Amino acid sequence: MAETETTSTRTPGITALRHSSLEQWAGAMREGSVAGPRGVSLREIPFLTMVGLRAAPGGADAEALCDVVGRPLPSRAGAVSGDPADIAVLWQGPDEFLVVGSDETVVPPALTADTTTTSPSPTADAPEPDRSALPTLSTSPLAQRLADALVASGGPGQAVDLSANRTTLELSGPSARAVLEKGCPVDLHPRAFPVGSAVSTTLALVQVLLWRTGEQTWRIMPRASFAQFTAQWLLDAMTEFASPEVA
């Protein structure tokens, strides 16, 4: 008798099928990176978990969401709570936030319940699973926990898996800020934009989330459809730093 496939064995097959927005540009980004005192490098951090939250701070739904992420909701524009190496919450509006975490994929058993039987189609004895009752169809464990907590709280908030909406570019090095300043209207000086700040802005007219994760490290998060253009623009803006500075 054939062995029944489990969720744990199915998940690696799903992740192997994924292709990031800039997978074919990995080599160009490595080659376009510049070393030295004027150095700047570019890489993609693909498949980060991103969950959009809507919840009024102080409400039962907000408290339930905070319990899941283990961090408070940021209280002002540009603020971030948490750690980019783990889980962070970025302020997007008075009641809107973006949770960013590491890549993790687990298929909820309820999504595959009908494929673990030998029945070729739903019957009275083995009906189609009621997927409308699921809090989320996400394969992200973090999104699943957030959705479950929101339902349990009985609050009016939202928790939506937005992981496929954007990719993440990391720009780092002594010249990273100078590259960004060529196309971003935001004041990026440390006194105005310290480490741990994140805003929605534009870069070369593309709407992005810009997050300063270190003194010389920035994350740029464009929508997936604009990822290639954003990477090309950044590589072009980095070119001058491969040459000595003109006095």
N, C-alpha and C positions, 0 to 999 in steps of 0.2 A: 504494500500500500504506500502511495506517495506520502512523503512527510509534509505536514502542513507548514506553510511558510509563516513565520512570525513577524511581528512588527519590527523587531530588532534586526532581522536579516533583510527585511525589505528596504529599510532606510538607506543603507549604503548604496543600493542600486539607484535610488532617487538622486542622491547627491552626486553620483558619478555622471549623471546626465546633465548637470547644470553647466552653463557657460557664462562667465562674467561679461559685463559690458565691454571691458577693455582687455580681455584675455589675449587678443591678437596684437595688442599694443605693448605687452610686457617687455619685449625686447627693445622696442624703440624708446621706452621710458628709461630702461637701464642705460642704453647708449647715449641718451640725451642728458643724463645726469652729469653734473660737473663737480669735480673734487677740488680741494685747495681752500685757501682763505676766502675766496668768493664763491664757494661751492653751493650747489643746490641740487637736490635729488627729488625724483618723482616716482611714485609707485601706487598701484591700486591695492586697496584692502577690500577684497570682494566678500559678498554674502554676509555682511554684518546684519544682525537682527535689528530691525527698526519697528517700533510699535508706537503708533499715534494714540495719545490719550486726550480725552476731553473730560474734565472734571473740575468742579468749583473747589478751590482749596478750602479745607476746613470741613467739607462734607464727609458723610460716611463713605461715599464711593471713593473720594480722594484718599481717605485714610486706609481703605482696603488696598488700593493700588500701591501706596507707599509701603505697606507691610510686605508686599510681594517683592518690590525692587530693593527694599532695605535702605531707602534714601528719601528725604523729603522732596516735595515738589519745589522747584526754584520759584522764588518770590518776586523776581524783577526781570526786566528785559535784559537779554544777554547773559543771564546767569545759568550756570550748570551745576548740578549736584552729582557727586559720584566720581568715578575714575574711568578714563577712556580704556584702560586695560581690563576693566571688568564690566560694570553696568553704569551708565550715566543717564541723567535726565536733563534734556535741554529745554529751556523756556522758549515757547513759540507764541504765546499770548497769555492773557490773564487766566484763561481756563484751558489752554492748549499746550501740550508738552510732547516731546519725542523721546522715547526710551531707546537707547542704543546699547546693544550687547554683542557678545561674541556669536559666531556662527554655530548653530546647533539645530539639527533636524530630527524630529521624531514624529512619525505618522500616528495620529490618534487612532486607537483600535476601532472606534465607531465608524471611521471613514472607510475601513476595509473589512468590516464585519461580514458583508455579503460575499466577499471573495474567499473567505476561509471555509466555506461550505462547498459541498459537491453539487448543490442545486444549481441548474443552469439559469434559472430565473426565479424571481420572488414568487412564493406560493403562500397559501393560507398558513401552512406550518412554519415557513421561513420567509416572513414578509421583508420587504425592502426596509432597511434601517431608516428611522425618522431623523434625517440629518438636519431638518429645520430646528430640532431641539438642541443642537449643539451650540454652545456660546460662540465658537469660532471654528472655521475650517482650516485654520493655520496649522502648519507643520512645525512651528517654532514652540518649544516648550515654554519659553518665557511669555509669548503671546497667549498661549493656552492658560497659563496660571493667572495672568492679568484678567483675561476674559472671565474665568471661573470666579475670581475674587469679586469682580464687578457685579456679576449675577447674584452672588451670595450677599452682597451689600444691599441690594435692592435699590441702588441709586440710579440716577438718570445718565450716567457718564457713558463714555465709549472707549473701547480698546481695539484698535484695528491694526492688523499686521501690514506694514508698509515696506517690508524688506525689499521687495522687488521693484519698488518705486524709484530708488536711488542707488547709486554706487558711491564708493568713497575713495577719493584720491588723497594721498598724503604727500605734502610738499615740505621738505625739511632742508636745513642748512643755513649758513650765515646770510645768504642772499634770498631766502624764501620770502621774507616780507617785501623786499624790493620787487620781486617778481609779481606778487599779488597787487602791489600798489600801482602797477601799470594798467590794471583793468577793474579795480574795485573802488567804489566811491567812499567806503567806510574809512574812518581814521584808524589806522592799524598801529599807531604808536603805542608802546606798552602802557603809558599813562591813561590812554583811552580804551585800549583793548588788551587787558592783561591776560595771562595764561588762565584758562578756565572760562573764557568768554565764548559765546556762540550766538550768531545772529543769522537771520535770513537777509540776503543781500544779492547783488549781482556781480558777476565776474565776466568781463567781456560781453555784457548784455545778457548773460545766461543767469537765470535764477538759481542760486545755490544756498546751501547752508554752509557757513564758514565757522570753523571751530578751532580755536587756538589751544592745542593740547600740550605745548611745551614752549620754552623760550624761543626755539628756532623750528618748531614743528606745528604744522597746520593741517587740518582735515578739510577738504573741499568736497561737498556732497551734492553733485548735480543730479537731475533726473536722468534715468538710464538712457533716454533718447538723446540727451545732450552730452553724454559722457565722452564720446570720441572727439567732438568739437572742443570740449573743455580741455582734454588732454593735449590735443594738437596746439591749442592756443598757449597753454602753459609751457610746452616744449619750445615753442617759438620764442616766448618771453624769456626763457632760460638761456638762450643761445649766447647772448652778449657776455655772460659771466664766465664763459670758457676762455675769454681773452683778458689780458691784463687791463686794469682800469686805466683810462686815459686821464692824465693829470690835468 
